[in-house]
Amino acid sequence: MEAPRSAPRERERARTPAGSDQVHSWILVTSQVVNTAWRIARAFVVMAVSLLSASLCYFRRLHLYLGHRLKWWIGYLQRKFKRNLSVEAEVDLLGYCAREWKGETPRAKLMRRAYEELFWRHHIKCVRPVKRDNYDALRSVLFQIFSQGLSFPSWMKEKDIVKLPEKLLFSQGCNWIQQYSFGPEKYTGSNVFGKLRKCVELLKIRWTEFSGMRDYHKRGSMCNTLFCDAILEYKLYEALKFIMLYQVTEMYEQMKTNKVIPSLFRILFSRESSSDPLSFMMNHLNSIGDTCGLEQIDMFILGYSLQVKIKVFRLFKFNSRDFTVCYPEEPLREWPEISLLTENDRQYHIPVF
């Protein structure tokens, strides 16, 4: 009697594993789909992160490159269009000192006291910084001659200075002048006379223009234009060097005939390295603009040749008798005066009263 009731139970048990297998199969498929989707999503995220990292690295490099190029172009445009490059505009004297001489070293303290002395006692309110190279003394002097509209020295009015190179060669037999060197160019040769003539001619033309100009502001504007043209500048400085050489040669010829010459030239010729014009040119003059600037004896010769009194404030000599010196020491009374300041007898700047 119990056998018929057990049959449905057996049939129910037979159906139960099939349903369980179907559920298990769906779970497995779902798990595989989820795992596959996760792997795909993870791969996508990893790829996206890698791509983002590579992009960031690329844009960082691009930013650095563009920044470098922009900086280069800004510097180029500033050099191209900035006026008055070699003689900068006026800046406050004490402000300039504060920027240049910070700290509490003995030298910094000395310089600050020297600048304060210029400001309070000598009434110098501003300074025009001058480009630092081996022409800066010549640049500082010539800039002031032109900006003040000073006239030619008396001896230049009596002679045609353009013909002085040929005069040294043909009248005085100075064949050694072919060894003249144009600063860093180091040019020598048979055409040295032609180059010197062009330099001296340029000096004469420019000096005539500035000395004949009565408008102070127009002179200043022309100075700003001239002193940002490096090629013209260097020709003018080489002309000044030659004028110095010509004066040395003239004084040497006078000394040989026992004529009275200024004491500074006797000191010059007493030195072994400048006992005559040739040694002076080879050992001193040719290096100016190339490896060195003007020495003190050269400053004397420059002042004498241009007939100007060059007054120099030597800041590193503060609180000594050599704080203020003049080149030459005993100029003629009617010579005009120009002023320079230096921190080391090598670089010069222009004080503005």
Contacts in CASP RR format, 6 or more apart in sequence:
PFRMAT RR
TARGET T0000
AUTHOR 0000-0000-0000
METHOD contacts of the structure
MODEL  1
MEAPRSAPRERERARTPAGSDQVHSWILVTSQVVNTAWRIARAFVVMAVS
LLSASLCYFRRLHLYLGHRLKWWIGYLQRKFKRNLSVEAEVDLLGYCARE
WKGETPRAKLMRRAYEELFWRHHIKCVRPVKRDNYDALRSVLFQIFSQGL
SFPSWMKEKDIVKLPEKLLFSQGCNWIQQYSFGPEKYTGSNVFGKLRKCV
ELLKIRWTEFSGMRDYHKRGSMCNTLFCDAILEYKLYEALKFIMLYQVTE
MYEQMKTNKVIPSLFRILFSRESSSDPLSFMMNHLNSIGDTCGLEQIDMF
ILGYSLQVKIKVFRLFKFNSRDFTVCYPEEPLREWPEISLLTENDRQYHI
PVF
79 85 0 8 1.000
82 228 0 8 1.000
83 224 0 8 1.000
83 225 0 8 1.000
83 228 0 8 1.000
84 223 0 8 1.000
84 224 0 8 1.000
84 227 0 8 1.000
84 228 0 8 1.000
85 131 0 8 1.000
85 227 0 8 1.000
85 228 0 8 1.000
86 130 0 8 1.000
86 131 0 8 1.000
86 139 0 8 1.000
86 227 0 8 1.000
86 228 0 8 1.000
86 230 0 8 1.000
86 233 0 8 1.000
87 128 0 8 1.000
87 129 0 8 1.000
87 130 0 8 1.000
87 131 0 8 1.000
87 139 0 8 1.000
87 140 0 8 1.000
87 143 0 8 1.000
87 223 0 8 1.000
87 224 0 8 1.000
87 227 0 8 1.000
87 350 0 8 1.000
88 128 0 8 1.000
88 129 0 8 1.000
88 130 0 8 1.000
89 128 0 8 1.000
90 126 0 8 1.000
90 127 0 8 1.000
90 128 0 8 1.000
90 352 0 8 1.000
91 126 0 8 1.000
91 127 0 8 1.000
91 128 0 8 1.000
91 129 0 8 1.000
92 125 0 8 1.000
92 126 0 8 1.000
93 115 0 8 1.000
93 118 0 8 1.000
93 119 0 8 1.000
93 124 0 8 1.000
93 125 0 8 1.000
93 126 0 8 1.000
93 127 0 8 1.000
93 351 0 8 1.000
94 115 0 8 1.000
94 116 0 8 1.000
94 119 0 8 1.000
96 115 0 8 1.000
96 127 0 8 1.000
96 129 0 8 1.000
97 111 0 8 1.000
97 112 0 8 1.000
97 115 0 8 1.000
97 116 0 8 1.000
98 112 0 8 1.000
100 111 0 8 1.000
101 107 0 8 1.000
101 108 0 8 1.000
101 111 0 8 1.000
101 112 0 8 1.000
101 115 0 8 1.000
102 108 0 8 1.000
107 316 0 8 1.000
110 315 0 8 1.000
110 316 0 8 1.000
110 318 0 8 1.000
111 315 0 8 1.000
111 316 0 8 1.000
111 318 0 8 1.000
111 343 0 8 1.000
113 318 0 8 1.000
113 319 0 8 1.000
114 313 0 8 1.000
114 315 0 8 1.000
114 316 0 8 1.000
114 318 0 8 1.000
114 323 0 8 1.000
115 315 0 8 1.000
117 318 0 8 1.000
117 323 0 8 1.000
118 124 0 8 1.000
118 313 0 8 1.000
118 315 0 8 1.000
118 341 0 8 1.000
118 351 0 8 1.000
119 125 0 8 1.000
122 313 0 8 1.000
122 351 0 8 1.000
122 353 0 8 1.000
123 353 0 8 1.000
124 313 0 8 1.000
124 341 0 8 1.000
124 351 0 8 1.000
124 352 0 8 1.000
124 353 0 8 1.000
125 352 0 8 1.000
125 353 0 8 1.000
126 351 0 8 1.000
126 352 0 8 1.000
127 341 0 8 1.000
127 349 0 8 1.000
127 350 0 8 1.000
127 351 0 8 1.000
127 352 0 8 1.000
128 143 0 8 1.000
128 349 0 8 1.000
128 350 0 8 1.000
128 351 0 8 1.000
128 352 0 8 1.000
129 349 0 8 1.000
130 136 0 8 1.000
130 139 0 8 1.000
130 140 0 8 1.000
130 143 0 8 1.000
130 347 0 8 1.000
130 348 0 8 1.000
130 349 0 8 1.000
130 350 0 8 1.000
131 139 0 8 1.000
132 347 0 8 1.000
133 289 0 8 1.000
134 183 0 8 1.000
134 288 0 8 1.000
134 289 0 8 1.000
134 290 0 8 1.000
134 291 0 8 1.000
134 292 0 8 1.000
134 293 0 8 1.000
135 233 0 8 1.000
135 234 0 8 1.000
135 237 0 8 1.000
135 288 0 8 1.000
135 289 0 8 1.000
135 293 0 8 1.000
136 293 0 8 1.000
136 347 0 8 1.000
136 348 0 8 1.000
137 293 0 8 1.000
137 294 0 8 1.000
137 298 0 8 1.000
137 299 0 8 1.000
137 302 0 8 1.000
137 340 0 8 1.000
137 348 0 8 1.000
138 237 0 8 1.000
138 240 0 8 1.000
138 241 0 8 1.000
138 288 0 8 1.000
138 294 0 8 1.000
138 302 0 8 1.000
139 227 0 8 1.000
139 233 0 8 1.000
139 237 0 8 1.000
140 340 0 8 1.000
140 348 0 8 1.000
140 349 0 8 1.000
140 350 0 8 1.000
141 240 0 8 1.000
141 302 0 8 1.000
141 303 0 8 1.000
141 306 0 8 1.000
141 308 0 8 1.000
141 310 0 8 1.000
141 338 0 8 1.000
141 340 0 8 1.000
142 236 0 8 1.000
142 237 0 8 1.000
142 240 0 8 1.000
143 223 0 8 1.000
143 227 0 8 1.000
143 350 0 8 1.000
144 338 0 8 1.000
144 339 0 8 1.000
144 350 0 8 1.000
145 207 0 8 1.000
145 210 0 8 1.000
145 306 0 8 1.000
145 308 0 8 1.000
145 338 0 8 1.000
146 206 0 8 1.000
146 207 0 8 1.000
146 210 0 8 1.000
146 219 0 8 1.000
146 222 0 8 1.000
146 223 0 8 1.000
146 226 0 8 1.000
147 210 0 8 1.000
147 219 0 8 1.000
147 220 0 8 1.000
147 223 0 8 1.000
148 219 0 8 1.000
148 336 0 8 1.000
148 338 0 8 1.000
149 210 0 8 1.000
149 211 0 8 1.000
149 212 0 8 1.000
149 213 0 8 1.000
149 219 0 8 1.000
150 211 0 8 1.000
150 308 0 8 1.000
150 336 0 8 1.000
151 211 0 8 1.000
152 207 0 8 1.000
152 208 0 8 1.000
152 211 0 8 1.000
153 305 0 8 1.000
153 306 0 8 1.000
153 307 0 8 1.000
154 307 0 8 1.000
155 307 0 8 1.000
161 200 0 8 1.000
161 203 0 8 1.000
161 204 0 8 1.000
161 243 0 8 1.000
162 197 0 8 1.000
162 200 0 8 1.000
162 201 0 8 1.000
162 204 0 8 1.000
163 197 0 8 1.000
164 200 0 8 1.000
164 242 0 8 1.000
164 243 0 8 1.000
164 246 0 8 1.000
165 177 0 8 1.000
165 192 0 8 1.000
165 193 0 8 1.000
165 194 0 8 1.000
165 196 0 8 1.000
165 197 0 8 1.000
165 200 0 8 1.000
165 242 0 8 1.000
166 193 0 8 1.000
166 197 0 8 1.000
168 174 0 8 1.000
168 177 0 8 1.000
168 246 0 8 1.000
168 249 0 8 1.000
169 175 0 8 1.000
169 177 0 8 1.000
169 193 0 8 1.000
172 249 0 8 1.000
172 253 0 8 1.000
174 249 0 8 1.000
174 277 0 8 1.000
176 278 0 8 1.000
176 281 0 8 1.000
177 192 0 8 1.000
177 193 0 8 1.000
177 196 0 8 1.000
177 245 0 8 1.000
177 281 0 8 1.000
178 188 0 8 1.000
178 189 0 8 1.000
178 190 0 8 1.000
178 192 0 8 1.000
178 193 0 8 1.000
179 188 0 8 1.000
179 281 0 8 1.000
179 282 0 8 1.000
179 286 0 8 1.000
180 188 0 8 1.000
180 192 0 8 1.000
180 196 0 8 1.000
180 242 0 8 1.000
180 245 0 8 1.000
180 281 0 8 1.000
180 285 0 8 1.000
180 286 0 8 1.000
181 187 0 8 1.000
181 188 0 8 1.000
181 286 0 8 1.000
181 290 0 8 1.000
182 195 0 8 1.000
182 234 0 8 1.000
182 238 0 8 1.000
183 234 0 8 1.000
183 238 0 8 1.000
183 286 0 8 1.000
183 287 0 8 1.000
183 288 0 8 1.000
183 289 0 8 1.000
183 290 0 8 1.000
184 289 0 8 1.000
184 290 0 8 1.000
186 290 0 8 1.000
187 195 0 8 1.000
195 238 0 8 1.000
196 238 0 8 1.000
196 239 0 8 1.000
196 242 0 8 1.000
198 235 0 8 1.000
199 235 0 8 1.000
199 236 0 8 1.000
199 238 0 8 1.000
199 239 0 8 1.000
199 242 0 8 1.000
200 239 0 8 1.000
200 242 0 8 1.000
200 243 0 8 1.000
202 232 0 8 1.000
202 235 0 8 1.000
202 236 0 8 1.000
202 239 0 8 1.000
203 235 0 8 1.000
203 236 0 8 1.000
203 239 0 8 1.000
203 240 0 8 1.000
203 243 0 8 1.000
206 226 0 8 1.000
206 236 0 8 1.000
209 222 0 8 1.000
210 219 0 8 1.000
210 222 0 8 1.000
210 223 0 8 1.000
213 219 0 8 1.000
213 222 0 8 1.000
226 232 0 8 1.000
226 233 0 8 1.000
227 233 0 8 1.000
237 289 0 8 1.000
240 302 0 8 1.000
240 305 0 8 1.000
240 306 0 8 1.000
241 285 0 8 1.000
241 288 0 8 1.000
243 305 0 8 1.000
243 306 0 8 1.000
244 285 0 8 1.000
244 298 0 8 1.000
244 301 0 8 1.000
244 302 0 8 1.000
244 305 0 8 1.000
245 277 0 8 1.000
245 280 0 8 1.000
245 281 0 8 1.000
245 285 0 8 1.000
246 305 0 8 1.000
247 301 0 8 1.000
247 304 0 8 1.000
247 305 0 8 1.000
248 265 0 8 1.000
248 268 0 8 1.000
248 277 0 8 1.000
248 280 0 8 1.000
248 301 0 8 1.000
249 277 0 8 1.000
251 261 0 8 1.000
251 262 0 8 1.000
251 265 0 8 1.000
252 265 0 8 1.000
252 269 0 8 1.000
252 276 0 8 1.000
252 277 0 8 1.000
254 261 0 8 1.000
255 261 0 8 1.000
255 265 0 8 1.000
255 266 0 8 1.000
255 269 0 8 1.000
262 304 0 8 1.000
262 328 0 8 1.000
264 297 0 8 1.000
264 300 0 8 1.000
264 301 0 8 1.000
264 304 0 8 1.000
264 328 0 8 1.000
264 329 0 8 1.000
265 301 0 8 1.000
267 297 0 8 1.000
268 274 0 8 1.000
268 280 0 8 1.000
268 297 0 8 1.000
268 301 0 8 1.000
269 275 0 8 1.000
269 276 0 8 1.000
273 279 0 8 1.000
273 280 0 8 1.000
273 283 0 8 1.000
273 284 0 8 1.000
274 280 0 8 1.000
274 283 0 8 1.000
274 284 0 8 1.000
274 297 0 8 1.000
284 295 0 8 1.000
284 298 0 8 1.000
287 293 0 8 1.000
288 294 0 8 1.000
288 298 0 8 1.000
293 346 0 8 1.000
294 302 0 8 1.000
296 325 0 8 1.000
296 327 0 8 1.000
296 345 0 8 1.000
299 310 0 8 1.000
299 312 0 8 1.000
299 327 0 8 1.000
300 327 0 8 1.000
300 328 0 8 1.000
300 329 0 8 1.000
302 310 0 8 1.000
302 327 0 8 1.000
303 309 0 8 1.000
303 310 0 8 1.000
303 327 0 8 1.000
303 328 0 8 1.000
303 331 0 8 1.000
304 328 0 8 1.000
307 331 0 8 1.000
307 332 0 8 1.000
307 335 0 8 1.000
308 331 0 8 1.000
308 335 0 8 1.000
308 336 0 8 1.000
308 337 0 8 1.000
308 338 0 8 1.000
309 326 0 8 1.000
309 327 0 8 1.000
309 328 0 8 1.000
309 331 0 8 1.000
309 335 0 8 1.000
309 336 0 8 1.000
309 337 0 8 1.000
309 338 0 8 1.000
310 326 0 8 1.000
310 327 0 8 1.000
310 337 0 8 1.000
310 338 0 8 1.000
310 339 0 8 1.000
310 340 0 8 1.000
311 324 0 8 1.000
311 325 0 8 1.000
311 326 0 8 1.000
311 337 0 8 1.000
311 338 0 8 1.000
311 339 0 8 1.000
311 340 0 8 1.000
312 324 0 8 1.000
312 325 0 8 1.000
312 326 0 8 1.000
312 327 0 8 1.000
312 339 0 8 1.000
312 340 0 8 1.000
312 341 0 8 1.000
312 342 0 8 1.000
312 348 0 8 1.000
313 323 0 8 1.000
313 324 0 8 1.000
313 339 0 8 1.000
313 340 0 8 1.000
313 341 0 8 1.000
313 342 0 8 1.000
313 351 0 8 1.000
314 322 0 8 1.000
314 323 0 8 1.000
314 324 0 8 1.000
314 325 0 8 1.000
314 341 0 8 1.000
314 342 0 8 1.000
314 345 0 8 1.000
315 323 0 8 1.000
315 341 0 8 1.000
315 342 0 8 1.000
315 343 0 8 1.000
316 342 0 8 1.000
316 343 0 8 1.000
316 344 0 8 1.000
316 345 0 8 1.000
317 323 0 8 1.000
339 350 0 8 1.000
339 351 0 8 1.000
339 353 0 8 1.000
340 348 0 8 1.000
340 349 0 8 1.000
340 350 0 8 1.000
340 351 0 8 1.000
341 348 0 8 1.000
341 349 0 8 1.000
341 350 0 8 1.000
341 351 0 8 1.000
342 348 0 8 1.000
342 349 0 8 1.000
END
